[in-house]
């Protein structure tokens, strides 16, 4: 509403609903249970895996590689592409809790993959390479070596070999990207598309648990994606 001096002031839309102490007590047990589960130890890290917005949206990071490898492992994919806007936080050094994992992936996207020809894989990587640094669409990769010049893909390798146009490849992505989110090519109608139904946070949690204690240095990007 407008006040006498012309400013805007917020007022309740309806009458305030009084707090129900009986309902509050009933729900608190579930809240306490949820908080306890969030604090459960998932695994351990030797050093931080970098997912800070100011970093992950501008250059390859060890968390980008780690997440990509988790996606590849679950889907048996040849490589993975992740929109950096889907990575919302870092994984801390030391003990990693389920809450830490959910801070990385809070949106509940599901893991998907697409079986495609090498020619299609190159087209997809070309689209990913064009995503602007600083934006949520900026791509993190795992399983590939790329050379990108001025936003254009010049070279691409999988398993140490150039992508062969006639060969079949499997790329792991998330359901948001598959639907065309952040400007990525829509993949949901592709004949090789499969939505696994696995929630991204659960995939990451399981991967952390399986590989702990985790040596963070193993996931350093190490120049796998060269931008010029």
C-alpha positions as CSV (number, residue, x, y, z in Angstrom):
1,X,0.0,0.0,0.0
2,X,1.0,3.6,-0.4
3,X,1.8,5.6,2.7
4,X,1.0,9.3,3.2
5,X,4.5,10.3,2.1
6,X,4.1,8.4,-1.2
7,X,6.3,5.4,-0.2
8,X,5.3,1.7,-0.5
9,X,4.7,-0.3,2.6
10,X,4.0,-4.0,2.8
11,X,1.0,-5.2,4.7
12,X,-0.5,-8.6,5.3
13,X,-2.8,-9.8,2.4
14,X,-5.2,-11.4,4.9
15,X,-5.4,-11.6,8.7
16,X,-2.4,-13.3,10.3
17,X,-2.9,-16.9,11.1
18,X,-2.1,-17.6,14.8
19,X,0.6,-20.2,15.4
20,X,-0.7,-23.7,16.3
21,X,1.6,-25.0,19.0
22,X,0.1,-28.5,18.7
23,X,0.9,-28.7,15.0
24,X,4.3,-27.2,15.6
25,X,5.1,-29.9,18.1
26,X,3.9,-32.6,15.8
27,X,6.0,-31.3,12.9
28,X,9.2,-30.7,14.9
29,X,9.9,-34.4,15.2
30,X,10.1,-34.6,11.4
31,X,12.2,-31.5,11.2
32,X,14.6,-32.9,13.8
33,X,14.8,-36.2,11.9
34,X,15.5,-34.3,8.6
35,X,18.2,-32.2,10.2
36,X,19.9,-35.3,11.6
37,X,19.9,-37.0,8.2
38,X,21.4,-33.9,6.6
39,X,24.3,-34.1,9.0
40,X,25.2,-37.7,8.2
41,X,28.8,-38.1,7.0
42,X,28.9,-39.1,3.3
43,X,32.7,-39.2,2.8
44,X,36.0,-37.3,3.1
45,X,37.9,-35.0,0.9
46,X,41.6,-34.2,1.0
47,X,41.0,-30.6,-0.3
48,X,38.1,-28.4,-1.5
49,X,36.4,-29.2,-4.7
50,X,35.7,-25.8,-6.2
51,X,32.1,-24.9,-7.1
52,X,32.0,-21.2,-6.1
53,X,29.9,-19.2,-8.6
54,X,32.7,-16.7,-9.4
55,X,35.0,-19.6,-10.4
56,X,32.9,-22.4,-11.8
57,X,31.2,-20.1,-14.3
58,X,34.5,-18.9,-15.8
59,X,36.9,-21.8,-16.0
60,X,37.2,-25.6,-15.6
61,X,37.3,-26.7,-11.9
62,X,38.0,-29.9,-10.1
63,X,34.4,-30.1,-8.9
64,X,33.2,-29.9,-12.6
65,X,35.4,-32.8,-13.4
66,X,34.3,-34.7,-10.2
67,X,30.6,-34.2,-11.0
68,X,31.1,-35.2,-14.6
69,X,32.9,-38.4,-13.6
70,X,30.1,-39.2,-11.2
71,X,27.6,-38.8,-14.0
72,X,29.8,-40.9,-16.4
73,X,30.2,-43.7,-13.9
74,X,26.4,-44.0,-13.3
75,X,25.5,-44.0,-17.0
76,X,28.6,-45.7,-18.4
77,X,29.0,-42.6,-20.6
78,X,32.0,-41.6,-22.7
79,X,32.0,-38.0,-21.6
80,X,29.9,-35.5,-19.6
81,X,28.8,-31.9,-20.1
82,X,27.4,-29.9,-17.1
83,X,26.0,-26.4,-17.1
84,X,27.9,-24.5,-14.4
85,X,24.8,-22.8,-13.2
86,X,23.6,-26.2,-12.0
87,X,26.5,-26.3,-9.6
88,X,25.6,-24.1,-6.7
89,X,28.4,-24.6,-4.1
90,X,31.7,-26.2,-3.4
91,X,32.4,-29.5,-1.6
92,X,34.5,-28.7,1.5
93,X,37.8,-30.3,2.5
94,X,37.5,-32.8,5.3
95,X,34.2,-34.5,6.2
96,X,31.5,-34.2,3.6
97,X,27.9,-34.4,4.8
98,X,24.7,-35.0,2.9
99,X,23.8,-31.3,3.4
100,X,27.1,-30.4,1.7
101,X,26.0,-32.5,-1.3
102,X,22.6,-30.9,-1.4
103,X,24.2,-27.5,-1.4
104,X,26.0,-28.4,-4.7
105,X,22.8,-29.8,-6.3
106,X,19.7,-28.3,-4.7
107,X,17.4,-28.3,-7.7
108,X,16.5,-32.0,-8.0
109,X,17.5,-32.4,-11.6
110,X,17.8,-35.9,-12.9
111,X,20.6,-37.6,-14.7
112,X,20.2,-38.3,-18.4
113,X,22.3,-39.6,-21.2
114,X,22.2,-39.6,-25.0
115,X,23.6,-42.2,-27.4
116,X,24.6,-40.4,-30.5
117,X,26.9,-40.5,-33.5
118,X,30.3,-38.8,-33.4
119,X,29.0,-36.1,-35.8
120,X,26.2,-35.3,-33.3
121,X,28.6,-35.4,-30.4
122,X,30.8,-32.9,-32.1
123,X,27.8,-30.6,-32.8
124,X,26.8,-30.9,-29.1
125,X,30.3,-30.0,-28.0
126,X,30.4,-27.1,-30.4
127,X,27.2,-25.7,-28.8
128,X,28.7,-26.2,-25.3
129,X,31.9,-24.5,-26.3
130,X,30.0,-21.4,-27.4
131,X,28.5,-20.8,-23.9
132,X,29.8,-17.5,-22.6
133,X,32.2,-17.5,-19.5
134,X,30.5,-15.9,-16.6
135,X,27.0,-17.2,-17.5
136,X,25.3,-20.2,-15.9
137,X,25.4,-21.9,-19.3
138,X,29.2,-22.0,-19.2
139,X,30.1,-25.7,-19.6
140,X,32.1,-27.9,-17.3
141,X,33.4,-31.2,-18.9
142,X,34.7,-34.6,-18.0
143,X,36.0,-37.3,-20.3
144,X,37.1,-35.1,-23.1
145,X,40.0,-33.0,-24.3
146,X,39.0,-29.8,-26.1
147,X,40.7,-26.9,-27.8
148,X,38.4,-23.9,-28.1
149,X,39.4,-20.8,-30.0
150,X,37.3,-17.7,-29.7
151,X,34.3,-19.8,-28.5
152,X,34.6,-22.2,-31.5
153,X,35.6,-25.8,-31.0
154,X,38.7,-26.7,-33.0
155,X,39.7,-30.1,-31.6
156,X,37.9,-32.7,-29.6
157,X,39.1,-36.0,-28.2
158,X,37.5,-38.8,-26.2
159,X,39.7,-41.4,-24.5
160,X,42.8,-39.9,-26.1
161,X,41.5,-40.2,-29.7
162,X,39.8,-37.7,-32.0
163,X,36.0,-38.1,-32.1
164,X,35.1,-40.2,-35.1
165,X,32.0,-38.9,-36.9
166,X,30.6,-42.4,-37.6
167,X,31.3,-43.9,-34.2
168,X,28.7,-44.0,-31.4
169,X,29.2,-42.1,-28.2
170,X,27.3,-41.7,-25.0
171,X,27.1,-38.2,-23.4
172,X,25.9,-37.7,-19.8
173,X,23.9,-34.5,-19.1
174,X,21.2,-33.4,-16.7
175,X,17.4,-33.2,-17.4
176,X,17.5,-29.4,-17.4
177,X,20.0,-29.3,-20.2
178,X,18.2,-32.0,-22.1
179,X,15.0,-29.9,-22.1
180,X,17.0,-27.0,-23.7
181,X,17.8,-25.2,-20.5
182,X,20.4,-22.5,-20.6
183,X,20.2,-22.6,-24.4
184,X,21.6,-26.1,-24.8
185,X,20.3,-28.2,-27.7
186,X,17.1,-30.0,-26.8
187,X,17.7,-33.7,-26.5
188,X,14.5,-35.1,-25.1
189,X,13.2,-36.1,-28.5
190,X,16.5,-37.7,-29.6
191,X,16.0,-41.4,-30.2
192,X,19.1,-42.1,-28.1
193,X,17.9,-40.1,-25.1
194,X,17.3,-41.7,-21.7
195,X,16.3,-40.0,-18.5
196,X,17.6,-42.4,-15.8
197,X,15.4,-40.9,-13.1
198,X,18.4,-40.7,-10.7
199,X,18.4,-37.4,-8.9
200,X,21.7,-35.6,-9.4
201,X,22.3,-35.1,-5.6
202,X,21.9,-38.8,-5.0
203,X,24.3,-39.7,-7.8
204,X,26.9,-37.3,-6.3
205,X,26.3,-38.6,-2.8
206,X,26.8,-42.2,-3.8
207,X,30.0,-41.4,-5.8
208,X,31.5,-39.5,-2.9
209,X,30.7,-42.4,-0.6
210,X,32.1,-45.0,-3.0
211,X,35.4,-43.2,-3.6
212,X,36.2,-41.8,-0.1
213,X,38.7,-40.9,1.1
214,X,38.9,-38.7,-2.1
215,X,42.2,-37.2,-3.3
216,X,41.0,-33.9,-4.8
217,X,44.2,-33.6,-6.9
218,X,43.0,-36.5,-9.0
219,X,40.2,-34.3,-10.4
220,X,42.3,-31.3,-11.4
221,X,41.3,-30.1,-14.9
222,X,44.9,-30.2,-15.9
223,X,44.4,-28.4,-19.2
224,X,41.9,-30.8,-20.6
225,X,39.9,-27.8,-21.9
226,X,42.1,-25.2,-23.5
227,X,40.5,-21.9,-24.4
228,X,42.3,-19.4,-26.5
